Amino acid sequence: MIKEWNLLRTIACLSIVFLHSTSQTAVSVGGYPASEAYSVLRVALCYATPTFVILSEIILANRYPDELPKNFWKKRLKWILAPFLAFAVIDALVSYHLNPAVDIGLMIQKNLLGNYEGYFVLIIFQFYALHYLVTKYKVPVSWLLPVSLIVMSLHFQLMEGSHRSIKENLSYLKVPFTAWFAYFAVAYAIGKHYKTVAVKLQQYRYLTIAGVGLSLALVYIFFKAGYTGVGSKRLDLFPLTVAVSLFILAWGQRLPGSRIINLISNYSFGIYLVHWQVQRYLASYTAQLFEQTYLQVFSLFFITLILSVGLIKLISLFPGGAYLVGNIRRKRKAVSAPLPKTA
């Protein structure tokens, strides 16, 4: 596995855990601090889930630029879809335990349609299907990119509609691939030509800093214009997600390998699924340890991370544990590495 991919996955994973640490702390203390900077930070951290989605297609396009292998779907069903299904049930059971008034049967049905934190798995599976079609019919990137941007923009307009049915189903409207199409197209282009892209990112790595700065400024402009909602389906998060991804892919090439980064990267899928449930129980306790919001959030973040990794490791030791938390024992295949770095 290319080290900057592990770094990107790790940073995205930590960003998600940190974002949800702010959310669960707010639930426990009764609200968020009255700070514009804090609110903008929470919006910006929503780049993390799209980054997971982008990285999945970058790797896929790099490994399988022409066609998918015969055992591709079998492995993904076992190690990715099975944990999604398992945690759709677990999430409902936790909700019922915390609130016995919950209709657990109805909640499981909704969760299976993507109405819980594991919804990104359904998006990734749609990307698998898109990748199959794009490679089979050899769709050119020059056509894919503009069409995907138009389709995704139209989907955003649909989600902003005022019709009652739209408002009632917003949690489901974020699942169709059309809401993420441009992310797929960009990731496909990067992954398919990663050798060239990696070299160019090294050559123009300082420009990636400017890209992050400009995209953060765009998020702030949208925020001041009234788009204050915290969620990954914001149009202004598309340039931020791409900019952050390019920044990490550029500078990650220059960093030495790290065992802790590789560990978190390897556990990231399980952390994504497990951490939300851990925080639902833990947040009320960490919130009582400190009075300052930042200490409450950081304590929840670090304890959640440690407990999640421990739980994943423990569950993986049992037969069938990988069907709950993903396959953390898998062997990494060799992939197309970037060309030697330029100065």
N, C-alpha and C positions, 0 to 999 in steps of 0.2 A: 504493500500500500504506500502510495506517495505521501510523504510526511506532512505536506501542507494541507492535504485532504483531511488527515487526522486532526490537524490543528483547527481547521474550519469547522469540522463536526463538533469538536470539543468546545470551542467558543460559543457556537450556536446552542449547544446543550446547556452550558452554564448560564447563558443569557436567558433561556427559557425558565430554568429553575429560579434564577434571580427575579425575573418578572413575576412569577407566580408567588414568590416569597413576599413581594409587595402586596399582591392581591389578597393572600390569605392573612397577612398581618392586618390589613385594613378590615377584613371581615371580623377579626378577633377584637380589635380596638374600637370598631364602630365607624371607621372612615379613614380617608386619606388625608395627609397633611395639606394645608392650604399653601402649596408651593407650585408655581408655574413650572419651574425647572424639574421638579419631581414628576409632574404630570407629563411633561414633554419626554423625559427619560423613559417613562413607562410606554409611551407611544413608540418611541424609537426602538425599544427592546423587542417590539413585535416583529422586527425583521427576522427573528431567529427561526420561526417555523418555516417561512418560505425558504430560508437558507438550507434547512434539512431537505426540502423538496428539490431545490436546485442541485445540491450535491449528489443526491441519488441519481439524477439524470446525467450529471457530468461523468460520474463513474460508469454508468451504463453505456453512455455513448463512447467512452474511451475503451472500454473492454469489448463491447460488441457493436462496432460501427457499421457492420453489414447485416447481421442477423442474430437472433437470440439462440442460445444453445438448446438442445432438446430437453434437458432437465431443469431449465430455467424456472418454469412455473411451479413445478413440484417443490423446489426448495423455497421459493417465496411464499407459497401457501403454508408450508410447515413453520418457517422461522419468522414470518412477518404477519401474515393474515391470522394465524392461530393465536398469537399473543393479543392482537387487536380484538378478536372475538372474546378471548378470555377476560380481558380487562373491561370490555363492554358489560360483562356480567358483574365483575368485581366492583366496578364503579357504581353500579346500581345497588349492590349489596352494602357498600359503604354508605351510600346515601340513605338507604333504609335504616341502617344501624344508627346513623346520626339523627334521622328523622323518620320514625315509624309510620308517619302519615303518608309517606311516599308510596305511590303505586309502582311497586317494583317490576311487575310484568310490563307495564307500559314504558317504564324507563329503560328496560333492557331493549325493547323494540326500537326506541328512539336512539339509544346508544349504538345499536347495530347499523343505523343509518348515518352515523357520524356525529351524533349529538353529545359527544364528550371529548376529552382532550386527545384521544387517539385518532381523531378524524383524519389527520394527515396521512395515515396509512391508506385510506381509500383514495386519496389524491395520488399517492405514489403508484398504486396499482393501475390507475388510469394512465399515468405516465408510462408504465410498462407497455400498456396496450398502444399508446401513441407511438412509442419508440418502435414497436413492431411494425406499425403501419408506415411510419416515415422511412424506415430502412427497407421495407419490402418494396415500396413504390418509389423509393429514391427521391423523396421530396427535397428539392433544393432549399438550402438555408435562406437564400435571397428571396424566396417566396414565403417560407415559413415565418420568418420574423415579422414582416409587416402585417400579414394576415392574423397572426397570433395577437399582436398588439391591438388590432381593431376588434377582434372577438372579445378579448379581455376587457377592453374599454366599454364595449356594449354591455357586457355582463355587470360591470360596476354600475352603469346607469340603471340597469334593471334592479339592482339591489337598493338603489337610492329611491326607488319608486314609492309612492304613497299608498298604493293599493293595499287593502287589508290583507289579502292572501300573501303578498310579498312580506309585509311586516311580521306576519305570523310564522313564516317559514325562512327567516333570515339565517337561522342556524344551519339549515340544510342547503341553502343557496351557495354557501361557501365550499361545498363539496364537489360539484361538477368541475371537470377539467377546464371548462371554458373560463372559470374564475382564476385560473392559474396558467393559462395557455402560453403567455409570453415568457413566464418563468421557464417553462419547458423548452421553448425555442432557444432562448439564450443559453441555457444549460447544455442543450444538445450541440449547439455551435461550439461552445467552449470545450466540451468533452471530446467531440469528434476530432478537433484540431488541437488537442492539448499540448502537444510538443511545441507547436508554433506559438500558441497562446502563452505558455509558461515562459518562453524566451522573451516575448514582447512585454510581458508583465515585469520581468526583471529589468528590461531596458528602460521602461517608463514607470518604474515603481513609485517614484515621487509624485507622479500624476495621480496615482491611486489615492494618495492622501488628500489631494484637492477634490477628487471625486467624492470621498466620504464627507468632506466638509460641505460641499455644495448640496449633497443629497440631504444632509442633516438640516441645512438651512431651509430646504424645501419642506421638510417635515414641520419645521417651526412656522413657516409661512402658512401652511395648511392649518396648523393648530390655531394660530391667531385669527384665521379666517372662520373659525368655528368648528373645524373638524377635530374634535377633542376625543372622539371615541377610541378606546384602547382595544385593538384587535388587528389581526394580520391582514384582513381584507380592506386595505386602504390603498388607493392608487399611488399616494406619495411614498409608500413603502417599497414599491417596485424598484425605483432607482437606488434607494438606500440599500436594499438587499443585494442588488447587483454590485454596487460600489464597495460594500463591506466585503463581499465574497472575493472580488478582484483584489482588494487590498490585502486580505489574509493570504490568498493564493500567491501574491507577489512576494510579500515579506516573509511568509512562512518558508519559502525556499531557502532563505538565508539563515534560518534558525537551526540549531542542532536538534537531533531527535531527542525526545523526552519520554521517559517511561510513564510518567503521570498523565501526559497528554494522550499517549497511546492507550492507557488504561481507561480513561474517561471516554475516549472515542469508541473503544470496544464495548463499553457498557452503555453507551449513549441511548440506544433504542430502549433498553430496559429502564434507564433513568427517566426517560421521557414518560413512560407508562406508569412507573412506580411513584415518582416523586409527588405527583398531585395528591395521591391517596395518603401518603405519609404526611404531607403538609396539612391536610384536612384534620388530622388528629393532633399534630404537633404545634400548630400555630398558636393555639390558645395558651400553651405553656410558655413558649418562647416570648410571647408578647408580655408576659408577667415578669420576665427576668429584668427588663430594662424599661426606662421611661422614654428614652430617645428613640424615634422611629428608625433611624439608620442602624442602631444596635439591635433593635427587634428584627429588622429585615435581615441583616447580616448573620445573626445567630440562627435564624430559621434557615437561611440559605446553606450555611456550612453543615449544620446538623442534618438537614435533609439530604444533602449530598452524601455524607458519610453513611447514614442509615440506608439510603437507597442502594448504594454500592454493596453494602453488607447484605441486604436482603436479596439482591440479585445473585450474589455469589452463593448464598445459602440455598436459594431456590434452585439454582443451576445444578447443585449437587444431587438433587433428587431425580429419579427417573421421570422423564417427561417435563422436567423443569424448563427446558428450552422452549416448550410450547407456551409458556407463560411470559418469559422475559427475553426471548430471543436466544440465538445461539452465540454465546460469548466464547465458545471454545473453537470456533471455526478457524481454519487456516487461511491466511490471506494469499490470494493468487497474485502472481506477478502482473503488473500493468505497465502500460506504456509510460515510461518515465520521461521527464523533460530533458531537453538537450543540456549540455554543460552551460552553466550560468555565465552571463557576461558581466563585466565589471560595471 
